[in-house]
Amino acid sequence: MRLDDKTCAIIKNEDTSQLRSKTKVRLFGSRIDDSQEGSGIDLIIEPARTLVQRIQTECQLAARLFIKLDGRKVDVLIKNPPWLSMSKLSKMELYYDNAAK
């Protein structure tokens, strides 16, 4: 893994302050393999609770990490809790193409 202890601590600090809940943070992409090159940091974050403004939180966390890590690019994906399935969400049909018969 190509992350030093200081970088890991910054990620943990920002994650904790931004999400204010228990989370699981996973590194993926080129940084998990010491033999690969790549400067960006790719993170998947699994919060213990569902986030209402998930995309906004992803953007804010990525921006805060960009600043704290001296301009290093960070991609953040927040995965809603695994017990939340699409069948439990309200659904509304937005479009139906009646012409395609």
Rosetta constraint file for C-alpha pairs under 8 A:
AtomPair CA 1 CA 31 HARMONIC 5.79 0.50
AtomPair CA 1 CA 32 HARMONIC 4.43 0.50
AtomPair CA 1 CA 33 HARMONIC 5.81 0.50
AtomPair CA 1 CA 34 HARMONIC 5.76 0.50
AtomPair CA 2 CA 31 HARMONIC 5.15 0.50
AtomPair CA 2 CA 32 HARMONIC 6.39 0.50
AtomPair CA 2 CA 33 HARMONIC 7.21 0.50
AtomPair CA 2 CA 34 HARMONIC 5.93 0.50
AtomPair CA 3 CA 7 HARMONIC 6.20 0.50
AtomPair CA 3 CA 8 HARMONIC 6.64 0.50
AtomPair CA 3 CA 31 HARMONIC 7.32 0.50
AtomPair CA 4 CA 8 HARMONIC 6.40 0.50
AtomPair CA 5 CA 9 HARMONIC 6.13 0.50
AtomPair CA 6 CA 10 HARMONIC 6.29 0.50
AtomPair CA 7 CA 11 HARMONIC 6.25 0.50
AtomPair CA 7 CA 69 HARMONIC 7.19 0.50
AtomPair CA 8 CA 12 HARMONIC 6.16 0.50
AtomPair CA 9 CA 13 HARMONIC 6.04 0.50
AtomPair CA 10 CA 14 HARMONIC 6.14 0.50
AtomPair CA 10 CA 65 HARMONIC 7.66 0.50
AtomPair CA 10 CA 68 HARMONIC 7.27 0.50
AtomPair CA 10 CA 69 HARMONIC 7.76 0.50
AtomPair CA 11 CA 15 HARMONIC 5.96 0.50
AtomPair CA 11 CA 65 HARMONIC 6.88 0.50
AtomPair CA 12 CA 16 HARMONIC 6.06 0.50
AtomPair CA 13 CA 17 HARMONIC 6.18 0.50
AtomPair CA 14 CA 18 HARMONIC 5.88 0.50
AtomPair CA 14 CA 61 HARMONIC 7.11 0.50
AtomPair CA 14 CA 64 HARMONIC 7.35 0.50
AtomPair CA 14 CA 65 HARMONIC 7.05 0.50
AtomPair CA 15 CA 19 HARMONIC 5.92 0.50
AtomPair CA 15 CA 20 HARMONIC 7.81 0.50
AtomPair CA 15 CA 61 HARMONIC 7.15 0.50
AtomPair CA 16 CA 20 HARMONIC 5.34 0.50
AtomPair CA 16 CA 21 HARMONIC 6.74 0.50
AtomPair CA 16 CA 22 HARMONIC 7.57 0.50
AtomPair CA 16 CA 23 HARMONIC 7.91 0.50
AtomPair CA 18 CA 57 HARMONIC 7.73 0.50
AtomPair CA 18 CA 61 HARMONIC 6.81 0.50
AtomPair CA 19 CA 47 HARMONIC 7.66 0.50
AtomPair CA 19 CA 57 HARMONIC 7.98 0.50
AtomPair CA 21 CA 47 HARMONIC 6.80 0.50
AtomPair CA 21 CA 48 HARMONIC 6.51 0.50
AtomPair CA 21 CA 49 HARMONIC 7.41 0.50
AtomPair CA 22 CA 47 HARMONIC 6.19 0.50
AtomPair CA 22 CA 48 HARMONIC 5.59 0.50
AtomPair CA 23 CA 45 HARMONIC 6.63 0.50
AtomPair CA 23 CA 46 HARMONIC 5.45 0.50
AtomPair CA 23 CA 47 HARMONIC 4.26 0.50
AtomPair CA 23 CA 48 HARMONIC 5.71 0.50
AtomPair CA 24 CA 45 HARMONIC 5.73 0.50
AtomPair CA 24 CA 46 HARMONIC 5.01 0.50
AtomPair CA 24 CA 47 HARMONIC 6.42 0.50
AtomPair CA 25 CA 43 HARMONIC 6.68 0.50
AtomPair CA 25 CA 44 HARMONIC 5.86 0.50
AtomPair CA 25 CA 45 HARMONIC 4.56 0.50
AtomPair CA 25 CA 46 HARMONIC 6.40 0.50
AtomPair CA 26 CA 43 HARMONIC 5.62 0.50
AtomPair CA 26 CA 44 HARMONIC 5.13 0.50
AtomPair CA 26 CA 45 HARMONIC 6.34 0.50
AtomPair CA 27 CA 31 HARMONIC 7.39 0.50
AtomPair CA 27 CA 32 HARMONIC 6.69 0.50
AtomPair CA 27 CA 41 HARMONIC 7.52 0.50
AtomPair CA 27 CA 42 HARMONIC 5.87 0.50
AtomPair CA 27 CA 43 HARMONIC 4.78 0.50
AtomPair CA 27 CA 44 HARMONIC 6.46 0.50
AtomPair CA 28 CA 32 HARMONIC 5.98 0.50
AtomPair CA 28 CA 41 HARMONIC 7.89 0.50
AtomPair CA 28 CA 42 HARMONIC 5.47 0.50
AtomPair CA 28 CA 43 HARMONIC 6.14 0.50
AtomPair CA 28 CA 44 HARMONIC 7.37 0.50
AtomPair CA 29 CA 33 HARMONIC 7.99 0.50
AtomPair CA 29 CA 41 HARMONIC 7.63 0.50
AtomPair CA 29 CA 42 HARMONIC 5.99 0.50
AtomPair CA 30 CA 36 HARMONIC 5.79 0.50
AtomPair CA 30 CA 37 HARMONIC 6.44 0.50
AtomPair CA 30 CA 38 HARMONIC 5.89 0.50
AtomPair CA 31 CA 36 HARMONIC 7.28 0.50
AtomPair CA 31 CA 37 HARMONIC 7.63 0.50
AtomPair CA 31 CA 38 HARMONIC 6.92 0.50
AtomPair CA 31 CA 39 HARMONIC 7.83 0.50
AtomPair CA 31 CA 40 HARMONIC 7.77 0.50
AtomPair CA 31 CA 41 HARMONIC 6.67 0.50
AtomPair CA 31 CA 42 HARMONIC 7.76 0.50
AtomPair CA 39 CA 72 HARMONIC 7.21 0.50
AtomPair CA 39 CA 73 HARMONIC 7.28 0.50
AtomPair CA 40 CA 72 HARMONIC 6.41 0.50
AtomPair CA 40 CA 73 HARMONIC 4.80 0.50
AtomPair CA 40 CA 74 HARMONIC 5.61 0.50
AtomPair CA 40 CA 75 HARMONIC 7.39 0.50
AtomPair CA 41 CA 72 HARMONIC 7.69 0.50
AtomPair CA 41 CA 73 HARMONIC 6.33 0.50
AtomPair CA 41 CA 74 HARMONIC 4.67 0.50
AtomPair CA 41 CA 75 HARMONIC 6.18 0.50
AtomPair CA 42 CA 74 HARMONIC 5.90 0.50
AtomPair CA 42 CA 75 HARMONIC 4.79 0.50
AtomPair CA 42 CA 76 HARMONIC 6.22 0.50
AtomPair CA 43 CA 74 HARMONIC 7.52 0.50
AtomPair CA 43 CA 75 HARMONIC 6.12 0.50
AtomPair CA 43 CA 76 HARMONIC 4.98 0.50
AtomPair CA 43 CA 77 HARMONIC 6.21 0.50
AtomPair CA 44 CA 76 HARMONIC 6.05 0.50
AtomPair CA 44 CA 77 HARMONIC 4.81 0.50
AtomPair CA 44 CA 78 HARMONIC 5.78 0.50
AtomPair CA 44 CA 79 HARMONIC 6.90 0.50
AtomPair CA 45 CA 76 HARMONIC 7.29 0.50
AtomPair CA 45 CA 77 HARMONIC 6.15 0.50
AtomPair CA 45 CA 78 HARMONIC 4.70 0.50
AtomPair CA 45 CA 79 HARMONIC 6.01 0.50
AtomPair CA 46 CA 78 HARMONIC 5.97 0.50
AtomPair CA 46 CA 79 HARMONIC 5.06 0.50
AtomPair CA 46 CA 80 HARMONIC 6.27 0.50
AtomPair CA 46 CA 81 HARMONIC 6.37 0.50
AtomPair CA 47 CA 51 HARMONIC 7.92 0.50
AtomPair CA 47 CA 78 HARMONIC 7.46 0.50
AtomPair CA 47 CA 79 HARMONIC 7.19 0.50
AtomPair CA 47 CA 80 HARMONIC 6.58 0.50
AtomPair CA 47 CA 81 HARMONIC 6.35 0.50
AtomPair CA 48 CA 81 HARMONIC 6.20 0.50
AtomPair CA 49 CA 80 HARMONIC 7.31 0.50
AtomPair CA 49 CA 81 HARMONIC 6.29 0.50
AtomPair CA 50 CA 80 HARMONIC 5.46 0.50
AtomPair CA 50 CA 81 HARMONIC 6.11 0.50
AtomPair CA 51 CA 80 HARMONIC 6.89 0.50
AtomPair CA 53 CA 57 HARMONIC 6.17 0.50
AtomPair CA 54 CA 58 HARMONIC 6.17 0.50
AtomPair CA 54 CA 78 HARMONIC 6.69 0.50
AtomPair CA 55 CA 59 HARMONIC 6.28 0.50
AtomPair CA 55 CA 78 HARMONIC 7.90 0.50
AtomPair CA 56 CA 60 HARMONIC 6.17 0.50
AtomPair CA 57 CA 61 HARMONIC 6.00 0.50
AtomPair CA 58 CA 62 HARMONIC 6.07 0.50
AtomPair CA 58 CA 76 HARMONIC 5.61 0.50
AtomPair CA 58 CA 77 HARMONIC 6.31 0.50
AtomPair CA 58 CA 78 HARMONIC 6.41 0.50
AtomPair CA 59 CA 63 HARMONIC 6.09 0.50
AtomPair CA 59 CA 76 HARMONIC 7.51 0.50
AtomPair CA 60 CA 64 HARMONIC 6.12 0.50
AtomPair CA 61 CA 65 HARMONIC 6.09 0.50
AtomPair CA 61 CA 76 HARMONIC 7.31 0.50
AtomPair CA 62 CA 66 HARMONIC 6.05 0.50
AtomPair CA 62 CA 74 HARMONIC 5.61 0.50
AtomPair CA 62 CA 75 HARMONIC 6.19 0.50
AtomPair CA 62 CA 76 HARMONIC 5.86 0.50
AtomPair CA 63 CA 67 HARMONIC 6.38 0.50
AtomPair CA 63 CA 74 HARMONIC 7.97 0.50
AtomPair CA 64 CA 68 HARMONIC 6.17 0.50
AtomPair CA 65 CA 69 HARMONIC 5.74 0.50
AtomPair CA 65 CA 72 HARMONIC 7.97 0.50
AtomPair CA 65 CA 74 HARMONIC 6.77 0.50
AtomPair CA 66 CA 70 HARMONIC 6.33 0.50
AtomPair CA 66 CA 71 HARMONIC 4.90 0.50
AtomPair CA 66 CA 72 HARMONIC 5.42 0.50
AtomPair CA 66 CA 73 HARMONIC 5.84 0.50
AtomPair CA 66 CA 74 HARMONIC 6.22 0.50
AtomPair CA 67 CA 71 HARMONIC 5.66 0.50
AtomPair CA 67 CA 72 HARMONIC 7.86 0.50
AtomPair CA 80 CA 84 HARMONIC 7.02 0.50
AtomPair CA 84 CA 88 HARMONIC 6.97 0.50
AtomPair CA 85 CA 89 HARMONIC 7.20 0.50
